[in-house]
């Protein structure tokens, strides 16, 4: 059985930290969220991790996150996302500074991944059970095309006490397949009820509404579809300096076209991230709690 690969979207880390050496640690020995993600991936049966990074911080990143750091327990590769990595016939518009989005980052790994793979954000803490769940599903997809998956988190487990958050709110059919994914901004709990504030109205969300936290599972045909649709996207949006080619945009198109299906996998894991700097102490305390419960060793590596 082919082991799935973990694709880590880390190209934005350089702009947030300046240098990786200043990166905030969240574990008791300065471990980063990436360390816990890779640790969970190893014990879930992933065979390789591919990091999407930028050339500007390549040396720093490789110095910190390499196969030796992970004890040689998983193969490590690096690919690069740059603004001018565009299909033939397209050139970088003057003034463009924003990256081309998460699906553009995924596309950079096309030559490195030939097996089912999971996609994660570098700075999100997804939890052990989420990795086990998506790994088990990906292991059934070898040789398949158009059968994708994602881990859907309950929205009540993804909120911040320090401000509003944006989430991809999912509609799911009776068979557990994704019908649509809509980005909702400014989600928060108000007077005990979870609401989002789009278009000036407070619309309620059920506590267990599934939302996407960018933990997706794909088969390699996804690269082919993405390359094709990215050209359409650029033809329509290249002059919009803020346009971005997001994973949900690609997924929604493939579902609407009938090209692919996406199974929404349930998890009991809590998601943690640092949307606001005030979120970090909670994440640090939660990791300590997980260590005390024996979920993680005090010394990961």
N, C-alpha and C positions, 0 to 999 in steps of 0.2 A: 504493500500500500504506500502510495506517495504521500509524504508528509506535506501539509500545507505550509505556505510562506506567510510571514507577517510583514506588511508594508507600513512603515511608520512615516507619517507626513511631518517632517521636521524642518522644512525649508524656511519657515517663518521664525525659527528660534533665534537666528542671528540678529534680526531687527529688534527682538524683545530684550535680548540680554547683552547685545554689543559684543561681548566675548563669552564663549561657553564657560570660561573659568569663573565668571561671575554668576553662573546659574544657581538659582536657589535650590538647596537640598531640602527634601521633605522627610527623609528617613533619618534614623538615629545616627547614621554614619555619613550623612550628607548625600544619601542616595537620591537620585532624581526620579520623577514619575516614570521616565523611560526604563529605569532599572526594574521597577516593579512590573511594568508591562512585559518586558522581555522574560523576566522570571516566570510570570504566569504563562507566557506563550510556550516556554520550554516544557513546563510540566503538563501543558495541555497537548503536547505532541507536535508542535511546529518544528520544522527542520531548518528554517532559514529566516533571517530578518534582513529586510532591505530598507535602508534609510534614505529618504528623499531630503537632500540638503542643498545648500548653496555653496558655490566655490569660495565665497568671501570668508566663510568660517570652516572650510573643509579641514584644515590642519588641526584646529582646536577640537572639532567634533571627533575626528578619528583618534585623537589622543585620549579622549575621554571614553567614547563608546566604540569598543573594538572587541574582537573575538576573545582576546586575552582577558578583558574585564569580565566577560561572561563565562570564564572558566573553560572556554573551548566547547561549551555544551550546545552551541548553535552556530551555524554558518552565518557570516556577516558580509553584506555587500552595501555599496553606496551608489546612488544615482543622483543626478543634479537637475534642479528646476531653475531655469533662468528666464528672464523676460523675453529674450530673443530666440528662445527655442520654439519656433513656429513652423508650421508646415510649409513646404515649398510654395512659392507664390505670394507669401505674406511677409511683410516687414514690420518691425516694431514702430508703432506710431510715435511721433515726437511728443514728449511730455508724459508718456506712460511710465508710471512708477509703481503702481499696484501690481502684485502678482496676478497670474491668470486664473487663480482659483484652485480648489481642491482636486477637481477632476483633471486639470492640466498636470498637477503634481502626480496623480496616479499614472497618467500616460507616460511619464518619464521612466517608469519601471518596465516597459513593454519588453525590452530585450533581456531583462534579468529574471523574469517570472514566466514559467511554463507550466505551472500547476495551480490548483485552486489556492486562493490567497485571501487573507483578511486585511482590511485597511483600518488604521487607527490614527487619531491625532496624537502627536508626541506629548502634549501637555494635559491629557485627560487620563484619569485613573478609573479603569473600567471594572476591575474586580476579578478575582480568580474564576468564579463560576461563569462569567461572560465568555472568557477565553475558552473554557472547556466546552461550553455550549456551541460556540461557532466552529471550533475545531472539529467536534464530532460531526457536525453537518457537512463541513467542507470535505471531510474524508469520504463522504458518500458521493461526491461530485466528480471524481476523476473520470475524464473522458466525456463529460457532459458539456453542453453549451446552453446558455440562456436560463440556467437555474441558479439564481442568486439568492442571497440571504442578508439579513441584517439583524442585529440585536436591538430589540425595542425596550427601552427603559420606561418605567412608569414615571410620568412627569413629576409626581410628588417626590421622587428620589433624585431629582436633578436641579432643584431650585437653589438659589443663593439667599442667605439672610441679609445680604449687603446690597441688593439692588435687583433690577429686572434681568432676565436672561432671554436669549433667542433660542428656539428649538424647532426642529422639523416635526410637526405634528402629523401623525400617521393615521390614515384610514385603512382598516384591515377587513378583508372579507371573511366569511364563515369558515373557510379552509385555512385561514392564517396567512393569506397572501396579501401583499401590499396593494392597495387600490390607488393611493395618492399620498404624497408627502408635501405638506405646505409649511413654509417657513413662517413662524409666528414670532413677532418681536415683542419685547416688553412683557414677558410672562412673570407673574409674581403672585404671592398669596396676599389677598386683601380681606381683612375681617374673616379669616378662616377659610376663604374660598379661593381656589386658583383661577386667575383670569389672565387674559391677554388683552392689550390695549390697542390693537390695530384699528386704524381708521377712526380713532377717537371714541370707540365704544368699548366697554368692559364686557368681554365675552367669556363665560365660564368654561373651564375645562375640568372634566372628571379627574379625580385623584389618580386613577389607573390608566389614563390616556397614554397610549404608547407614543414615545417620541424617539427621534433619531439622535444619537450622539456621535455620528460618524464612525460607527463600528459596523462595517459592511463586509460581506463575503462575495467574491466573484470567481468566475472561471476565466481563463486567458482570453476567450473571445471578446471579453469586455474591452480589451485594448483596441481591437479592430473596430468595434462600434464607436468607441470614443474618438478615435482618429478621424473617422468619417464625419461624425457630427460636429467635431471641433471646427472643421473647415466651414460648415454651415454657420456655426456660431460666430466665427470671425468675420465672415462675409457680411453679417448683419450688425455686428457689434464692435468691430475693431476701432472705430473712431470714438467710441465711448470709453474714455480713459479709466472709468471706474468699473466697467463690466467685468464679471468673473464667471468662469466656467465651473460651476459647482457640481459635486457628485449628485445631489438630488435632482438637478436639472436633467442630467444624463439618464438617471434611473427612471424618472417620470416619463421621459420620451420613450424609452425602451418598453415600458409597461403599456403606455398608451398605444404604441405601434403593434403591440402583441409579439414583439421580438423576444421578450424575456419575462420571467416572473421573479418575484422576490418574496421569499418566505420570511415572515417576521418572527424571529425566535424570542421567546420570553426569557427574562432573567430576573432573579431575585436580588442580584447585586445592586448595591448603591453606586452611583456614579459620583466622582469627586473631581473638581477642577478648580483652577484659580482664575475665575472670571474677574474678580476684584482682589486687590492685594490683601484685603481684610479676610479673604477666604482661606488664606494659607494656614493660619493657626488651627482651624477646624480640620483641614486635611492632615496636618502633622499629628494631631491628637487621634484622628481616626486610624492612621497607620499604626500608631503606638497601641491602640486598642486591638487591632488585628494581630499585632505581634504578641500581645498578651494572651490572645485566644489561640495562638499557635498556628494561625493562617500563614504567617511569614516568619522566617528566622530573624533574629536581631541582626545578624550579619548575612546579607543576601549572597554575597560572593566570597 
